[in-house]
Amino acid sequence: IMLIAAMNPCPCGLYGSSRHRDCKCEPFEVKRYRNRISGPLLDRIDIHVDVPAVAYRDLKSDDGGIASQQVRGMVTASRRRQTERFDGTLITANAMMTPKMIKKYCVLDESGEKLIEQAMSALGLSARGYTRLLKVARTIADLEGADNIAQHHISEAINYRDMYGNRRW
């Protein structure tokens, strides 16, 4: 299955907002609210993204970033790479890789290894979190059309695991 979920950053929904109103929640309330979702459940969610409020002028702007057709092309090419990579197996996507496949297709250079080691320590990632991080990094590399996982792919994947954006990797 593909699960897409959303939650507010705190009970009032304004924590970290740069909008006109301030969060009135006490730090213990924010912590209690966030702890309602168990660590093991969060560990099974591959990508966590903080989505800030968008100003009206930004919604109406013509500068929309990457065009949908361009994104579609990147995703189509990435899926093709994965289909070719796993040809002859029952695996159809990076998310389904076995531990043996991860060792084969998610090889990191020394800088990537150091970065992922730092992130595991800082974020308290489990073995499951580590393998999911590698799978996401492999997918990011595929979207870029890269044969190897580079440090910036690892960095981006780590940022997706850092649920509360405590630091930038």
Phi and psi in radians as a Rosetta constraint file:
Dihedral C 1 N 2 CA 2 C 2 CIRCULARHARMONIC -2.015 0.35
Dihedral N 2 CA 2 C 2 N 3 CIRCULARHARMONIC 2.063 0.35
Dihedral C 2 N 3 CA 3 C 3 CIRCULARHARMONIC -1.842 0.35
Dihedral N 3 CA 3 C 3 N 4 CIRCULARHARMONIC 2.242 0.35
Dihedral C 3 N 4 CA 4 C 4 CIRCULARHARMONIC -2.146 0.35
Dihedral N 4 CA 4 C 4 N 5 CIRCULARHARMONIC 2.151 0.35
Dihedral C 4 N 5 CA 5 C 5 CIRCULARHARMONIC -2.296 0.35
Dihedral N 5 CA 5 C 5 N 6 CIRCULARHARMONIC 2.818 0.35
Dihedral C 5 N 6 CA 6 C 6 CIRCULARHARMONIC -2.448 0.35
Dihedral N 6 CA 6 C 6 N 7 CIRCULARHARMONIC 2.624 0.35
Dihedral C 6 N 7 CA 7 C 7 CIRCULARHARMONIC -2.632 0.35
Dihedral N 7 CA 7 C 7 N 8 CIRCULARHARMONIC 2.704 0.35
Dihedral C 7 N 8 CA 8 C 8 CIRCULARHARMONIC -1.313 0.35
Dihedral N 8 CA 8 C 8 N 9 CIRCULARHARMONIC 2.744 0.35
Dihedral C 8 N 9 CA 9 C 9 CIRCULARHARMONIC -1.298 0.35
Dihedral N 9 CA 9 C 9 N 10 CIRCULARHARMONIC -0.278 0.35
Dihedral C 9 N 10 CA 10 C 10 CIRCULARHARMONIC -2.806 0.35
Dihedral N 10 CA 10 C 10 N 11 CIRCULARHARMONIC 3.055 0.35
Dihedral C 10 N 11 CA 11 C 11 CIRCULARHARMONIC -1.008 0.35
Dihedral N 11 CA 11 C 11 N 12 CIRCULARHARMONIC -0.664 0.35
Dihedral C 11 N 12 CA 12 C 12 CIRCULARHARMONIC -1.491 0.35
Dihedral N 12 CA 12 C 12 N 13 CIRCULARHARMONIC -0.266 0.35
Dihedral C 12 N 13 CA 13 C 13 CIRCULARHARMONIC 1.485 0.35
Dihedral N 13 CA 13 C 13 N 14 CIRCULARHARMONIC 0.086 0.35
Dihedral C 13 N 14 CA 14 C 14 CIRCULARHARMONIC -1.895 0.35
Dihedral N 14 CA 14 C 14 N 15 CIRCULARHARMONIC -0.012 0.35
Dihedral C 14 N 15 CA 15 C 15 CIRCULARHARMONIC -1.015 0.35
Dihedral N 15 CA 15 C 15 N 16 CIRCULARHARMONIC 2.226 0.35
Dihedral C 15 N 16 CA 16 C 16 CIRCULARHARMONIC 1.388 0.35
Dihedral N 16 CA 16 C 16 N 17 CIRCULARHARMONIC 0.047 0.35
Dihedral C 16 N 17 CA 17 C 17 CIRCULARHARMONIC -1.300 0.35
Dihedral N 17 CA 17 C 17 N 18 CIRCULARHARMONIC 2.439 0.35
Dihedral C 17 N 18 CA 18 C 18 CIRCULARHARMONIC -1.726 0.35
Dihedral N 18 CA 18 C 18 N 19 CIRCULARHARMONIC 0.168 0.35
Dihedral C 18 N 19 CA 19 C 19 CIRCULARHARMONIC -1.311 0.35
Dihedral N 19 CA 19 C 19 N 20 CIRCULARHARMONIC -2.971 0.35
Dihedral C 19 N 20 CA 20 C 20 CIRCULARHARMONIC -1.273 0.35
Dihedral N 20 CA 20 C 20 N 21 CIRCULARHARMONIC -0.399 0.35
Dihedral C 20 N 21 CA 21 C 21 CIRCULARHARMONIC -1.818 0.35
Dihedral N 21 CA 21 C 21 N 22 CIRCULARHARMONIC 2.617 0.35
Dihedral C 21 N 22 CA 22 C 22 CIRCULARHARMONIC -1.801 0.35
Dihedral N 22 CA 22 C 22 N 23 CIRCULARHARMONIC 2.608 0.35
Dihedral C 22 N 23 CA 23 C 23 CIRCULARHARMONIC -1.181 0.35
Dihedral N 23 CA 23 C 23 N 24 CIRCULARHARMONIC 2.365 0.35
Dihedral C 23 N 24 CA 24 C 24 CIRCULARHARMONIC -1.825 0.35
Dihedral N 24 CA 24 C 24 N 25 CIRCULARHARMONIC 0.065 0.35
Dihedral C 24 N 25 CA 25 C 25 CIRCULARHARMONIC -1.321 0.35
Dihedral N 25 CA 25 C 25 N 26 CIRCULARHARMONIC 2.477 0.35
Dihedral C 25 N 26 CA 26 C 26 CIRCULARHARMONIC -1.341 0.35
Dihedral N 26 CA 26 C 26 N 27 CIRCULARHARMONIC 2.646 0.35
Dihedral C 26 N 27 CA 27 C 27 CIRCULARHARMONIC -0.939 0.35
Dihedral N 27 CA 27 C 27 N 28 CIRCULARHARMONIC -0.672 0.35
Dihedral C 27 N 28 CA 28 C 28 CIRCULARHARMONIC -1.167 0.35
Dihedral N 28 CA 28 C 28 N 29 CIRCULARHARMONIC -0.542 0.35
Dihedral C 28 N 29 CA 29 C 29 CIRCULARHARMONIC -1.220 0.35
Dihedral N 29 CA 29 C 29 N 30 CIRCULARHARMONIC -0.710 0.35
Dihedral C 29 N 30 CA 30 C 30 CIRCULARHARMONIC -1.096 0.35
Dihedral N 30 CA 30 C 30 N 31 CIRCULARHARMONIC -0.801 0.35
Dihedral C 30 N 31 CA 31 C 31 CIRCULARHARMONIC -1.089 0.35
Dihedral N 31 CA 31 C 31 N 32 CIRCULARHARMONIC -0.810 0.35
Dihedral C 31 N 32 CA 32 C 32 CIRCULARHARMONIC -1.070 0.35
Dihedral N 32 CA 32 C 32 N 33 CIRCULARHARMONIC -0.732 0.35
Dihedral C 32 N 33 CA 33 C 33 CIRCULARHARMONIC -1.064 0.35
Dihedral N 33 CA 33 C 33 N 34 CIRCULARHARMONIC -0.825 0.35
Dihedral C 33 N 34 CA 34 C 34 CIRCULARHARMONIC -1.208 0.35
Dihedral N 34 CA 34 C 34 N 35 CIRCULARHARMONIC -0.529 0.35
Dihedral C 34 N 35 CA 35 C 35 CIRCULARHARMONIC -1.319 0.35
Dihedral N 35 CA 35 C 35 N 36 CIRCULARHARMONIC -0.063 0.35
Dihedral C 35 N 36 CA 36 C 36 CIRCULARHARMONIC -1.162 0.35
Dihedral N 36 CA 36 C 36 N 37 CIRCULARHARMONIC -0.426 0.35
Dihedral C 36 N 37 CA 37 C 37 CIRCULARHARMONIC -1.669 0.35
Dihedral N 37 CA 37 C 37 N 38 CIRCULARHARMONIC 2.134 0.35
Dihedral C 37 N 38 CA 38 C 38 CIRCULARHARMONIC -1.218 0.35
Dihedral N 38 CA 38 C 38 N 39 CIRCULARHARMONIC 2.624 0.35
Dihedral C 38 N 39 CA 39 C 39 CIRCULARHARMONIC -0.995 0.35
Dihedral N 39 CA 39 C 39 N 40 CIRCULARHARMONIC -0.811 0.35
Dihedral C 39 N 40 CA 40 C 40 CIRCULARHARMONIC -1.050 0.35
Dihedral N 40 CA 40 C 40 N 41 CIRCULARHARMONIC -0.580 0.35
Dihedral C 40 N 41 CA 41 C 41 CIRCULARHARMONIC -1.225 0.35
Dihedral N 41 CA 41 C 41 N 42 CIRCULARHARMONIC -0.822 0.35
Dihedral C 41 N 42 CA 42 C 42 CIRCULARHARMONIC -1.049 0.35
Dihedral N 42 CA 42 C 42 N 43 CIRCULARHARMONIC -0.595 0.35
Dihedral C 42 N 43 CA 43 C 43 CIRCULARHARMONIC -1.110 0.35
Dihedral N 43 CA 43 C 43 N 44 CIRCULARHARMONIC -0.403 0.35
Dihedral C 43 N 44 CA 44 C 44 CIRCULARHARMONIC -1.607 0.35
Dihedral N 44 CA 44 C 44 N 45 CIRCULARHARMONIC -0.031 0.35
Dihedral C 44 N 45 CA 45 C 45 CIRCULARHARMONIC -1.745 0.35
Dihedral N 45 CA 45 C 45 N 46 CIRCULARHARMONIC 2.071 0.35
Dihedral C 45 N 46 CA 46 C 46 CIRCULARHARMONIC -1.251 0.35
Dihedral N 46 CA 46 C 46 N 47 CIRCULARHARMONIC -0.666 0.35
Dihedral C 46 N 47 CA 47 C 47 CIRCULARHARMONIC -2.243 0.35
Dihedral N 47 CA 47 C 47 N 48 CIRCULARHARMONIC 2.198 0.35
Dihedral C 47 N 48 CA 48 C 48 CIRCULARHARMONIC -2.048 0.35
Dihedral N 48 CA 48 C 48 N 49 CIRCULARHARMONIC 2.182 0.35
Dihedral C 48 N 49 CA 49 C 49 CIRCULARHARMONIC -2.266 0.35
Dihedral N 49 CA 49 C 49 N 50 CIRCULARHARMONIC 2.231 0.35
Dihedral C 49 N 50 CA 50 C 50 CIRCULARHARMONIC -1.447 0.35
Dihedral N 50 CA 50 C 50 N 51 CIRCULARHARMONIC 2.192 0.35
Dihedral C 50 N 51 CA 51 C 51 CIRCULARHARMONIC -2.028 0.35
Dihedral N 51 CA 51 C 51 N 52 CIRCULARHARMONIC 1.765 0.35
Dihedral C 51 N 52 CA 52 C 52 CIRCULARHARMONIC -1.278 0.35
Dihedral N 52 CA 52 C 52 N 53 CIRCULARHARMONIC 2.831 0.35
Dihedral C 52 N 53 CA 53 C 53 CIRCULARHARMONIC -1.077 0.35
Dihedral N 53 CA 53 C 53 N 54 CIRCULARHARMONIC 2.573 0.35
Dihedral C 53 N 54 CA 54 C 54 CIRCULARHARMONIC -1.924 0.35
Dihedral N 54 CA 54 C 54 N 55 CIRCULARHARMONIC 2.296 0.35
Dihedral C 54 N 55 CA 55 C 55 CIRCULARHARMONIC -1.246 0.35
Dihedral N 55 CA 55 C 55 N 56 CIRCULARHARMONIC 2.629 0.35
Dihedral C 55 N 56 CA 56 C 56 CIRCULARHARMONIC -0.959 0.35
Dihedral N 56 CA 56 C 56 N 57 CIRCULARHARMONIC -0.784 0.35
Dihedral C 56 N 57 CA 57 C 57 CIRCULARHARMONIC -1.074 0.35
Dihedral N 57 CA 57 C 57 N 58 CIRCULARHARMONIC -0.548 0.35
Dihedral C 57 N 58 CA 58 C 58 CIRCULARHARMONIC -1.280 0.35
Dihedral N 58 CA 58 C 58 N 59 CIRCULARHARMONIC -0.611 0.35
Dihedral C 58 N 59 CA 59 C 59 CIRCULARHARMONIC -1.146 0.35
Dihedral N 59 CA 59 C 59 N 60 CIRCULARHARMONIC -0.634 0.35
Dihedral C 59 N 60 CA 60 C 60 CIRCULARHARMONIC -1.514 0.35
Dihedral N 60 CA 60 C 60 N 61 CIRCULARHARMONIC -0.136 0.35
Dihedral C 60 N 61 CA 61 C 61 CIRCULARHARMONIC -1.188 0.35
Dihedral N 61 CA 61 C 61 N 62 CIRCULARHARMONIC 2.571 0.35
Dihedral C 61 N 62 CA 62 C 62 CIRCULARHARMONIC -1.415 0.35
Dihedral N 62 CA 62 C 62 N 63 CIRCULARHARMONIC -0.253 0.35
Dihedral C 62 N 63 CA 63 C 63 CIRCULARHARMONIC -1.435 0.35
Dihedral N 63 CA 63 C 63 N 64 CIRCULARHARMONIC 1.452 0.35
Dihedral C 63 N 64 CA 64 C 64 CIRCULARHARMONIC -1.615 0.35
Dihedral N 64 CA 64 C 64 N 65 CIRCULARHARMONIC 0.161 0.35
Dihedral C 64 N 65 CA 65 C 65 CIRCULARHARMONIC 1.397 0.35
Dihedral N 65 CA 65 C 65 N 66 CIRCULARHARMONIC -2.464 0.35
Dihedral C 65 N 66 CA 66 C 66 CIRCULARHARMONIC -1.299 0.35
Dihedral N 66 CA 66 C 66 N 67 CIRCULARHARMONIC 2.335 0.35
Dihedral C 66 N 67 CA 67 C 67 CIRCULARHARMONIC -1.224 0.35
Dihedral N 67 CA 67 C 67 N 68 CIRCULARHARMONIC 2.588 0.35
Dihedral C 67 N 68 CA 68 C 68 CIRCULARHARMONIC -0.978 0.35
Dihedral N 68 CA 68 C 68 N 69 CIRCULARHARMONIC -0.671 0.35
Dihedral C 68 N 69 CA 69 C 69 CIRCULARHARMONIC -1.123 0.35
Dihedral N 69 CA 69 C 69 N 70 CIRCULARHARMONIC -0.656 0.35
Dihedral C 69 N 70 CA 70 C 70 CIRCULARHARMONIC -1.171 0.35
Dihedral N 70 CA 70 C 70 N 71 CIRCULARHARMONIC -0.749 0.35
Dihedral C 70 N 71 CA 71 C 71 CIRCULARHARMONIC -1.095 0.35
Dihedral N 71 CA 71 C 71 N 72 CIRCULARHARMONIC -0.749 0.35
Dihedral C 71 N 72 CA 72 C 72 CIRCULARHARMONIC -1.035 0.35
Dihedral N 72 CA 72 C 72 N 73 CIRCULARHARMONIC -0.734 0.35
Dihedral C 72 N 73 CA 73 C 73 CIRCULARHARMONIC -1.101 0.35
Dihedral N 73 CA 73 C 73 N 74 CIRCULARHARMONIC -0.718 0.35
Dihedral C 73 N 74 CA 74 C 74 CIRCULARHARMONIC -1.119 0.35
Dihedral N 74 CA 74 C 74 N 75 CIRCULARHARMONIC -0.766 0.35
Dihedral C 74 N 75 CA 75 C 75 CIRCULARHARMONIC -1.160 0.35
Dihedral N 75 CA 75 C 75 N 76 CIRCULARHARMONIC -0.743 0.35
Dihedral C 75 N 76 CA 76 C 76 CIRCULARHARMONIC -1.070 0.35
Dihedral N 76 CA 76 C 76 N 77 CIRCULARHARMONIC -0.787 0.35
Dihedral C 76 N 77 CA 77 C 77 CIRCULARHARMONIC -1.124 0.35
Dihedral N 77 CA 77 C 77 N 78 CIRCULARHARMONIC -0.705 0.35
Dihedral C 77 N 78 CA 78 C 78 CIRCULARHARMONIC -1.104 0.35
Dihedral N 78 CA 78 C 78 N 79 CIRCULARHARMONIC -0.775 0.35
Dihedral C 78 N 79 CA 79 C 79 CIRCULARHARMONIC -1.127 0.35
Dihedral N 79 CA 79 C 79 N 80 CIRCULARHARMONIC -0.646 0.35
Dihedral C 79 N 80 CA 80 C 80 CIRCULARHARMONIC -1.098 0.35
Dihedral N 80 CA 80 C 80 N 81 CIRCULARHARMONIC -0.763 0.35
Dihedral C 80 N 81 CA 81 C 81 CIRCULARHARMONIC -1.024 0.35
Dihedral N 81 CA 81 C 81 N 82 CIRCULARHARMONIC -0.757 0.35
Dihedral C 81 N 82 CA 82 C 82 CIRCULARHARMONIC -1.195 0.35
Dihedral N 82 CA 82 C 82 N 83 CIRCULARHARMONIC -0.690 0.35
Dihedral C 82 N 83 CA 83 C 83 CIRCULARHARMONIC -1.065 0.35
Dihedral N 83 CA 83 C 83 N 84 CIRCULARHARMONIC -0.772 0.35
Dihedral C 83 N 84 CA 84 C 84 CIRCULARHARMONIC -1.156 0.35
Dihedral N 84 CA 84 C 84 N 85 CIRCULARHARMONIC -0.722 0.35
Dihedral C 84 N 85 CA 85 C 85 CIRCULARHARMONIC -1.049 0.35
Dihedral N 85 CA 85 C 85 N 86 CIRCULARHARMONIC -0.718 0.35
Dihedral C 85 N 86 CA 86 C 86 CIRCULARHARMONIC -1.798 0.35
Dihedral N 86 CA 86 C 86 N 87 CIRCULARHARMONIC 0.315 0.35
Dihedral C 86 N 87 CA 87 C 87 CIRCULARHARMONIC -0.942 0.35
Dihedral N 87 CA 87 C 87 N 88 CIRCULARHARMONIC 2.321 0.35
Dihedral C 87 N 88 CA 88 C 88 CIRCULARHARMONIC 1.541 0.35
Dihedral N 88 CA 88 C 88 N 89 CIRCULARHARMONIC 0.057 0.35
Dihedral C 88 N 89 CA 89 C 89 CIRCULARHARMONIC -2.120 0.35
Dihedral N 89 CA 89 C 89 N 90 CIRCULARHARMONIC 3.047 0.35
Dihedral C 89 N 90 CA 90 C 90 CIRCULARHARMONIC -1.519 0.35
Dihedral N 90 CA 90 C 90 N 91 CIRCULARHARMONIC -0.045 0.35
Dihedral C 90 N 91 CA 91 C 91 CIRCULARHARMONIC -1.391 0.35
Dihedral N 91 CA 91 C 91 N 92 CIRCULARHARMONIC 2.329 0.35
Dihedral C 91 N 92 CA 92 C 92 CIRCULARHARMONIC -2.105 0.35
Dihedral N 92 CA 92 C 92 N 93 CIRCULARHARMONIC -0.163 0.35
Dihedral C 92 N 93 CA 93 C 93 CIRCULARHARMONIC -2.643 0.35
Dihedral N 93 CA 93 C 93 N 94 CIRCULARHARMONIC 2.753 0.35
Dihedral C 93 N 94 CA 94 C 94 CIRCULARHARMONIC -0.968 0.35
Dihedral N 94 CA 94 C 94 N 95 CIRCULARHARMONIC -0.621 0.35
Dihedral C 94 N 95 CA 95 C 95 CIRCULARHARMONIC -1.057 0.35
Dihedral N 95 CA 95 C 95 N 96 CIRCULARHARMONIC -0.377 0.35
Dihedral C 95 N 96 CA 96 C 96 CIRCULARHARMONIC -1.662 0.35
Dihedral N 96 CA 96 C 96 N 97 CIRCULARHARMONIC 0.026 0.35
Dihedral C 96 N 97 CA 97 C 97 CIRCULARHARMONIC -1.009 0.35
Dihedral N 97 CA 97 C 97 N 98 CIRCULARHARMONIC 2.480 0.35
Dihedral C 97 N 98 CA 98 C 98 CIRCULARHARMONIC -1.445 0.35
Dihedral N 98 CA 98 C 98 N 99 CIRCULARHARMONIC 2.887 0.35
Dihedral C 98 N 99 CA 99 C 99 CIRCULARHARMONIC -0.959 0.35
Dihedral N 99 CA 99 C 99 N 100 CIRCULARHARMONIC -0.675 0.35
Dihedral C 99 N 100 CA 100 C 100 CIRCULARHARMONIC -1.115 0.35
Dihedral N 100 CA 100 C 100 N 101 CIRCULARHARMONIC -0.713 0.35
Dihedral C 100 N 101 CA 101 C 101 CIRCULARHARMONIC -1.178 0.35
Dihedral N 101 CA 101 C 101 N 102 CIRCULARHARMONIC -0.658 0.35
Dihedral C 101 N 102 CA 102 C 102 CIRCULARHARMONIC -1.049 0.35
Dihedral N 102 CA 102 C 102 N 103 CIRCULARHARMONIC -0.773 0.35
Dihedral C 102 N 103 CA 103 C 103 CIRCULARHARMONIC -1.077 0.35
Dihedral N 103 CA 103 C 103 N 104 CIRCULARHARMONIC -0.613 0.35
Dihedral C 103 N 104 CA 104 C 104 CIRCULARHARMONIC -1.384 0.35
Dihedral N 104 CA 104 C 104 N 105 CIRCULARHARMONIC -0.750 0.35
Dihedral C 104 N 105 CA 105 C 105 CIRCULARHARMONIC -1.792 0.35
Dihedral N 105 CA 105 C 105 N 106 CIRCULARHARMONIC -0.088 0.35
Dihedral C 105 N 106 CA 106 C 106 CIRCULARHARMONIC -2.123 0.35
Dihedral N 106 CA 106 C 106 N 107 CIRCULARHARMONIC 0.807 0.35
Dihedral C 106 N 107 CA 107 C 107 CIRCULARHARMONIC -1.305 0.35
Dihedral N 107 CA 107 C 107 N 108 CIRCULARHARMONIC 2.328 0.35
Dihedral C 107 N 108 CA 108 C 108 CIRCULARHARMONIC -1.977 0.35
Dihedral N 108 CA 108 C 108 N 109 CIRCULARHARMONIC 2.600 0.35
Dihedral C 108 N 109 CA 109 C 109 CIRCULARHARMONIC -1.421 0.35
Dihedral N 109 CA 109 C 109 N 110 CIRCULARHARMONIC 3.128 0.35
Dihedral C 109 N 110 CA 110 C 110 CIRCULARHARMONIC -1.058 0.35
Dihedral N 110 CA 110 C 110 N 111 CIRCULARHARMONIC -0.716 0.35
Dihedral C 110 N 111 CA 111 C 111 CIRCULARHARMONIC -1.175 0.35
Dihedral N 111 CA 111 C 111 N 112 CIRCULARHARMONIC -0.643 0.35
Dihedral C 111 N 112 CA 112 C 112 CIRCULARHARMONIC -1.143 0.35
Dihedral N 112 CA 112 C 112 N 113 CIRCULARHARMONIC -0.717 0.35
Dihedral C 112 N 113 CA 113 C 113 CIRCULARHARMONIC -1.073 0.35
Dihedral N 113 CA 113 C 113 N 114 CIRCULARHARMONIC -0.772 0.35
Dihedral C 113 N 114 CA 114 C 114 CIRCULARHARMONIC -1.100 0.35
Dihedral N 114 CA 114 C 114 N 115 CIRCULARHARMONIC -0.756 0.35
Dihedral C 114 N 115 CA 115 C 115 CIRCULARHARMONIC -1.108 0.35
Dihedral N 115 CA 115 C 115 N 116 CIRCULARHARMONIC -0.788 0.35
Dihedral C 115 N 116 CA 116 C 116 CIRCULARHARMONIC -1.184 0.35
Dihedral N 116 CA 116 C 116 N 117 CIRCULARHARMONIC -0.588 0.35
Dihedral C 116 N 117 CA 117 C 117 CIRCULARHARMONIC -1.120 0.35
Dihedral N 117 CA 117 C 117 N 118 CIRCULARHARMONIC -0.765 0.35
Dihedral C 117 N 118 CA 118 C 118 CIRCULARHARMONIC -1.077 0.35
Dihedral N 118 CA 118 C 118 N 119 CIRCULARHARMONIC -0.761 0.35
Dihedral C 118 N 119 CA 119 C 119 CIRCULARHARMONIC -1.147 0.35
Dihedral N 119 CA 119 C 119 N 120 CIRCULARHARMONIC -0.713 0.35
Dihedral C 119 N 120 CA 120 C 120 CIRCULARHARMONIC -1.046 0.35
Dihedral N 120 CA 120 C 120 N 121 CIRCULARHARMONIC -0.734 0.35
Dihedral C 120 N 121 CA 121 C 121 CIRCULARHARMONIC -1.208 0.35
Dihedral N 121 CA 121 C 121 N 122 CIRCULARHARMONIC -0.857 0.35
Dihedral C 121 N 122 CA 122 C 122 CIRCULARHARMONIC -1.165 0.35
Dihedral N 122 CA 122 C 122 N 123 CIRCULARHARMONIC -0.666 0.35
Dihedral C 122 N 123 CA 123 C 123 CIRCULARHARMONIC -1.688 0.35
Dihedral N 123 CA 123 C 123 N 124 CIRCULARHARMONIC -0.111 0.35
Dihedral C 123 N 124 CA 124 C 124 CIRCULARHARMONIC 1.128 0.35
Dihedral N 124 CA 124 C 124 N 125 CIRCULARHARMONIC 0.701 0.35
Dihedral C 124 N 125 CA 125 C 125 CIRCULARHARMONIC -1.239 0.35
Dihedral N 125 CA 125 C 125 N 126 CIRCULARHARMONIC 2.480 0.35
Dihedral C 125 N 126 CA 126 C 126 CIRCULARHARMONIC -1.472 0.35
Dihedral N 126 CA 126 C 126 N 127 CIRCULARHARMONIC 3.100 0.35
Dihedral C 126 N 127 CA 127 C 127 CIRCULARHARMONIC -1.065 0.35
Dihedral N 127 CA 127 C 127 N 128 CIRCULARHARMONIC -0.673 0.35
Dihedral C 127 N 128 CA 128 C 128 CIRCULARHARMONIC -1.098 0.35
Dihedral N 128 CA 128 C 128 N 129 CIRCULARHARMONIC -0.777 0.35
Dihedral C 128 N 129 CA 129 C 129 CIRCULARHARMONIC -1.061 0.35
Dihedral N 129 CA 129 C 129 N 130 CIRCULARHARMONIC -0.674 0.35
Dihedral C 129 N 130 CA 130 C 130 CIRCULARHARMONIC -1.075 0.35
Dihedral N 130 CA 130 C 130 N 131 CIRCULARHARMONIC -0.845 0.35
Dihedral C 130 N 131 CA 131 C 131 CIRCULARHARMONIC -1.179 0.35
Dihedral N 131 CA 131 C 131 N 132 CIRCULARHARMONIC -0.637 0.35
Dihedral C 131 N 132 CA 132 C 132 CIRCULARHARMONIC -1.164 0.35
Dihedral N 132 CA 132 C 132 N 133 CIRCULARHARMONIC -0.655 0.35
Dihedral C 132 N 133 CA 133 C 133 CIRCULARHARMONIC -1.053 0.35
Dihedral N 133 CA 133 C 133 N 134 CIRCULARHARMONIC -0.777 0.35
Dihedral C 133 N 134 CA 134 C 134 CIRCULARHARMONIC -1.110 0.35
Dihedral N 134 CA 134 C 134 N 135 CIRCULARHARMONIC -0.712 0.35
Dihedral C 134 N 135 CA 135 C 135 CIRCULARHARMONIC -1.128 0.35
Dihedral N 135 CA 135 C 135 N 136 CIRCULARHARMONIC -0.712 0.35
Dihedral C 135 N 136 CA 136 C 136 CIRCULARHARMONIC -1.160 0.35
Dihedral N 136 CA 136 C 136 N 137 CIRCULARHARMONIC -0.742 0.35
Dihedral C 136 N 137 CA 137 C 137 CIRCULARHARMONIC -1.059 0.35
Dihedral N 137 CA 137 C 137 N 138 CIRCULARHARMONIC -0.700 0.35
Dihedral C 137 N 138 CA 138 C 138 CIRCULARHARMONIC -1.085 0.35
Dihedral N 138 CA 138 C 138 N 139 CIRCULARHARMONIC -0.703 0.35
Dihedral C 138 N 139 CA 139 C 139 CIRCULARHARMONIC -1.197 0.35
Dihedral N 139 CA 139 C 139 N 140 CIRCULARHARMONIC -0.699 0.35
Dihedral C 139 N 140 CA 140 C 140 CIRCULARHARMONIC -1.065 0.35
Dihedral N 140 CA 140 C 140 N 141 CIRCULARHARMONIC -0.757 0.35
Dihedral C 140 N 141 CA 141 C 141 CIRCULARHARMONIC -1.083 0.35
Dihedral N 141 CA 141 C 141 N 142 CIRCULARHARMONIC -0.718 0.35
Dihedral C 141 N 142 CA 142 C 142 CIRCULARHARMONIC -1.097 0.35
Dihedral N 142 CA 142 C 142 N 143 CIRCULARHARMONIC -0.704 0.35
Dihedral C 142 N 143 CA 143 C 143 CIRCULARHARMONIC -1.106 0.35
Dihedral N 143 CA 143 C 143 N 144 CIRCULARHARMONIC -0.532 0.35
Dihedral C 143 N 144 CA 144 C 144 CIRCULARHARMONIC -1.462 0.35
Dihedral N 144 CA 144 C 144 N 145 CIRCULARHARMONIC -0.205 0.35
Dihedral C 144 N 145 CA 145 C 145 CIRCULARHARMONIC 1.426 0.35
Dihedral N 145 CA 145 C 145 N 146 CIRCULARHARMONIC 0.341 0.35
Dihedral C 145 N 146 CA 146 C 146 CIRCULARHARMONIC -1.577 0.35
Dihedral N 146 CA 146 C 146 N 147 CIRCULARHARMONIC 2.441 0.35
Dihedral C 146 N 147 CA 147 C 147 CIRCULARHARMONIC -1.315 0.35
Dihedral N 147 CA 147 C 147 N 148 CIRCULARHARMONIC -0.594 0.35
Dihedral C 147 N 148 CA 148 C 148 CIRCULARHARMONIC -2.020 0.35
Dihedral N 148 CA 148 C 148 N 149 CIRCULARHARMONIC 2.670 0.35
Dihedral C 148 N 149 CA 149 C 149 CIRCULARHARMONIC -1.404 0.35
Dihedral N 149 CA 149 C 149 N 150 CIRCULARHARMONIC 2.154 0.35
Dihedral C 149 N 150 CA 150 C 150 CIRCULARHARMONIC -1.786 0.35
Dihedral N 150 CA 150 C 150 N 151 CIRCULARHARMONIC 2.949 0.35
Dihedral C 150 N 151 CA 151 C 151 CIRCULARHARMONIC -0.997 0.35
Dihedral N 151 CA 151 C 151 N 152 CIRCULARHARMONIC -0.681 0.35
Dihedral C 151 N 152 CA 152 C 152 CIRCULARHARMONIC -1.201 0.35
Dihedral N 152 CA 152 C 152 N 153 CIRCULARHARMONIC -0.437 0.35
Dihedral C 152 N 153 CA 153 C 153 CIRCULARHARMONIC -1.219 0.35
Dihedral N 153 CA 153 C 153 N 154 CIRCULARHARMONIC -0.743 0.35
Dihedral C 153 N 154 CA 154 C 154 CIRCULARHARMONIC -1.084 0.35
Dihedral N 154 CA 154 C 154 N 155 CIRCULARHARMONIC -0.781 0.35
Dihedral C 154 N 155 CA 155 C 155 CIRCULARHARMONIC -1.016 0.35
Dihedral N 155 CA 155 C 155 N 156 CIRCULARHARMONIC -0.806 0.35
Dihedral C 155 N 156 CA 156 C 156 CIRCULARHARMONIC -1.117 0.35
Dihedral N 156 CA 156 C 156 N 157 CIRCULARHARMONIC -0.755 0.35
Dihedral C 156 N 157 CA 157 C 157 CIRCULARHARMONIC -1.084 0.35
Dihedral N 157 CA 157 C 157 N 158 CIRCULARHARMONIC -0.705 0.35
Dihedral C 157 N 158 CA 158 C 158 CIRCULARHARMONIC -1.099 0.35
Dihedral N 158 CA 158 C 158 N 159 CIRCULARHARMONIC -0.732 0.35
Dihedral C 158 N 159 CA 159 C 159 CIRCULARHARMONIC -1.067 0.35
Dihedral N 159 CA 159 C 159 N 160 CIRCULARHARMONIC -0.531 0.35
Dihedral C 159 N 160 CA 160 C 160 CIRCULARHARMONIC -1.286 0.35
Dihedral N 160 CA 160 C 160 N 161 CIRCULARHARMONIC -0.395 0.35
Dihedral C 160 N 161 CA 161 C 161 CIRCULARHARMONIC -1.521 0.35
Dihedral N 161 CA 161 C 161 N 162 CIRCULARHARMONIC -0.391 0.35
Dihedral C 161 N 162 CA 162 C 162 CIRCULARHARMONIC -1.418 0.35
Dihedral N 162 CA 162 C 162 N 163 CIRCULARHARMONIC 1.470 0.35
Dihedral C 162 N 163 CA 163 C 163 CIRCULARHARMONIC -0.918 0.35
Dihedral N 163 CA 163 C 163 N 164 CIRCULARHARMONIC -0.665 0.35
Dihedral C 163 N 164 CA 164 C 164 CIRCULARHARMONIC -1.836 0.35
Dihedral N 164 CA 164 C 164 N 165 CIRCULARHARMONIC 0.282 0.35
Dihedral C 164 N 165 CA 165 C 165 CIRCULARHARMONIC 0.943 0.35
Dihedral N 165 CA 165 C 165 N 166 CIRCULARHARMONIC 0.757 0.35
Dihedral C 165 N 166 CA 166 C 166 CIRCULARHARMONIC -1.124 0.35
Dihedral N 166 CA 166 C 166 N 167 CIRCULARHARMONIC -0.487 0.35
Dihedral C 166 N 167 CA 167 C 167 CIRCULARHARMONIC -2.725 0.35
Dihedral N 167 CA 167 C 167 N 168 CIRCULARHARMONIC 2.909 0.35
Dihedral C 167 N 168 CA 168 C 168 CIRCULARHARMONIC -1.860 0.35
Dihedral N 168 CA 168 C 168 N 169 CIRCULARHARMONIC 2.278 0.35
